[in-house]
Amino acid sequence: MAISEEDLSHELYNLGHMVEGAVAYWQATGKRKFLDIACRYADVACKEVGPEAGQMCVVPGHQIAEMAMARLYLATGEKRYLDFAKFLLDYRGKTEIKNEYSQSHQPVVDQNEAVGHAVRAAYMYAGMADVAALTGDQSYIDAIDRIWDNIVSKKLYITGGIGATASGEAFGKNYELPNMSAYCETCAAIGNVYVNYRLFLLHGESKYYDVLERTLYNGLISGVSLQGNAFFYPNPLESMGQHQRQAWFGCACCPSNICRFIPSLPGYVYAVKDKNVYVNLFLSNKSDLNIGKKKVSLTQQTNYPWDGDVTIVVDKNSAGEFALKIRIPGWVKNQPVPSDLYAYSDNKRLGFSLKVNSEQLIVNSSDYKSSDDNGNHNYQLPTVNCQLTEDGYLTINRKWKKGDRVQLHFDMEPRTVRANNKVAADRGMVAIERGPLVYCAEHPDNSFDIMGALLNQAPAFNLGRGEVAGTQIVTLTTDAQTLSFDKQGRLHTDDQRLTLIPYYAWCHRGSGKMRVWLPQDLNATTPSQPATLASESKVTSSSDVPALLSVNDRLIPRDENDRSIPYTHWWPKKGVTEWICYELPQESSVQSCTVYWFDDGPWGGCRVPKSWRILYQDAHGQWLPVEGADRYPTDKGAPCTVNFNPIKTKALRLEVTLPDDNAAGLFEWIVR
C-alpha cells in the first residue's frame, strides 16, 4: 500500500488541489462550507499519514499537498497542517520510493539540483519555500536557495519555461536546453511562478520577480490561446509545424491549471511588509491595501508591456508615512535573468526616469552601481528622497497624500540576447526581446523559410502594429538573409525583411514554422535544402497522426535520442498495421527507401516496428509489394535502408506493423 501511494499515486495530490481550491473560495467569498470540508479531509490525512506507530509513513506520488497544507495553516492558524506539510517534505527520500523522477532520490534538504518531473519538482520547491519561510528552518532555506540558483543559472529557458525533455516531462542536465523538443509544460511554468513568488516573500528581493515576470509574459500565457479556448501542454521554442493548440487533453492538468491561475494574478501585483508597499508587476488596476490596520488605495495606469510608462496615483492614505518600493526590472538594468545564463549582446544601456508630482529624477544605466556601504544609491530631490536599494527596488519614503502621483518611465528598446556558450542548442544564435516580452519569427509573417534565416551582425529593429486572433500586438521587423542550396548544391543568399511577433501569440494562424533563437553566426545556420522526390510528394496516411509532414521534411535525427526535429507516430495504437503513402509528383523510377524510426523508450510508448515493407501502385491502381527486397531493418536511431528491384510508379506506401505492446513512429522516409 505504501509503495502504491508513492509510485505515481495522485491521492495526496488531489487533497492538495482540493485544499487550494477551498482556501481560494473562502478568500473570495468569505464562505467556509468548502473550507470546512477540506479541513476534514486534511484532518484524515494528518491522522492516517505520518511517522508514528499505526500511521502510514508515505510521501505523495505527485507533490502539491506540501504547499497546500502550508496555505491551509495560514488560512486557519492550525499548526498541525504546517507540521504535516513539513513531514511530507522531511520524509521524502527516506521511504520506499527513491528516484530523481519524483525528487525522492535524497532528502530534500540535501538536494542541490533541479531534477526529474518539472511540475512535481516546482510544486515541491514551492512547498519547501513555504516551510522555510513559516518555520525559519535554515536547512530548508539553504536547500531551496541552492535549487533556485541551479534553475536560473543552468536550466531556465529564455521564455521562463522549465523542463527540457519529454522523457519524464523532466529537467534535463545542466545547460541542456533544446528548442524544438523543449517540453516547458504549461503547468511547470505556473509552478515556476509559485516558486519565485514564495522566494520573494521569503527574501524580499526583486530578482525573483524578474524570473516570475519573464515566465508570466512568455512561457506561461503561451499555454492558452488569445481566445481562451485552446491550449498548449508543451511550449517549445521552435517548430516545423508539428505543434498545434488543442481544445482539451486527456490529461487535462494544463487547461484547468491556467484557468485557475489567471484569476489569481491580481494577488501578485503588490505586497506589503511593515510600512513598505512593494509594486512588483505593472498593469492597470485599482487596489485597496492594508498597512497595519490602516487603508491605502492605489490606482495604477499603464500600457505595459507595450511601453514603459507607468503612473501610480494615491487615492487614499490613512497610514501616514510609508515606503513605496517600485521594482526596477532586470531587463532595464541590463540583466535578462539573475545569472550568467543569458546576457544582452547589443551594448545598449537603458535607463529610467521618475516623476513624483512635479519633481523629476532621471537615472541612467551607469547609475545602477551602489554608492553606499549598504548597497544603496541615494537620490535627493527638494521634497522627495528615494533610493535604488540593493534589493532591486526604487524606494520612495514619504507621507503620501491623496492625489500624489508617481510617474515612471522605463526605456524600452528591442534587445538581442545570447545564451551562455555552454548551452549547445543556442550557440551562434540570438533571441530578441523588448521589455519583458520574448519575440519569435513565425511562418504567416514571413514569405520565406525562416529556418534558413541569418540575422545581421548589428540588426536594427523597427516597431510596427499587427493583429493576431483579433488582438493588437507590437511587431518588430529587421533585415536578414536566407541561405539555401540549389539542386546542384550551390549556396545562394537572398535579402529578406524578417518580422517578429511576441512568443506568447504564436500558433494562432495555422501550424507552421516558428523559432525563437535565430542564427547570427554563420556556423549556426541551416541552409534550406533542395527539393527531393519525397519532399515534393503528397503525404497521406491510414489514420490521423500528428506532424505527418515531418516524414518528408528532409530533417535527419543525429542519433536515437535526438528530439530536436519533428516526428510522427501512431500512439496509442498497438499491434495493428498502418501505412503512410507518398503520391509522387510524377511517375518515377524507384529502387531504394530509407526510414529513420522513432523510439522513445523506456519512458514513452513508441518502439521500433515489429515489421515493415514497401508497396507500390501499378498501372492498374493495385498495391503490390516491391520485389527483390534485400532486408527491412528496424535499427533504433540509424538509417534503415531497403534496396529492391527498380520499379516505375506514381505512388509508394510504407506499411508498418506496430509492436504488440507499443506504438511506433518515424522521423523521416527517404525515397531514391
Secondary structure, 3 states (H helix, E strand, C coil): CHHHHHCCCCHHHHHHHHHHHHHHHHHHHCCCHHHHHHHHHHHHHHHHECCCCCCECCCCCCCCHHHHHHHHHHHHCCHHHHHHHHHHHHCCCCCCCCCCCCCCCCCHHHCCCCCCEHHHHHHHHHHHHHHHHHHCCHHHHHHHHHHHHHHHHHHCCCCCCCCCECCCCECCCCCCCCCCCCCCCHHHHHHHHHHHHHHHHHHCCCHHHHHHHHHHHHHHHHHECCCCCCECCCCCCEEECCCCCECCCCCCHHHHHHHHHHHHHHHHCEEEECCEEEECCCCCEEEEEEECCEEEEEEEEECCCCCCEEEEEEEEECCCEEEEEEECCCCCCCCCCCCCCEEECCCCCCCEEEEECCEEEEECHHHHCCCCCCCCEEEECCCCEEEECCCCEEEEEEECCCCCEEEEEECCCEEEEEECCCCHHHCCEEEEEECCEEEEEEHHHCCCCHHHEEECCCCCCEEEEEEECCEEEEEEEEEEEEEEECCCCCEEEEEEEEEEEEHHHCCCCCCCEEECCEECCHHHCCCECCCCCCCCCEEEECCCCCCHHHHHCCCCCCCCCCCCCCCEECCCCCCCEEEEEEEEEEEEEEEEEEEEEECCCCCCCECCCCEEEEEEECCCCCEEECCCCCCCCCCCCCCEEEEEEEEEEEEEEEEEECCCCCECEEEEEEEC
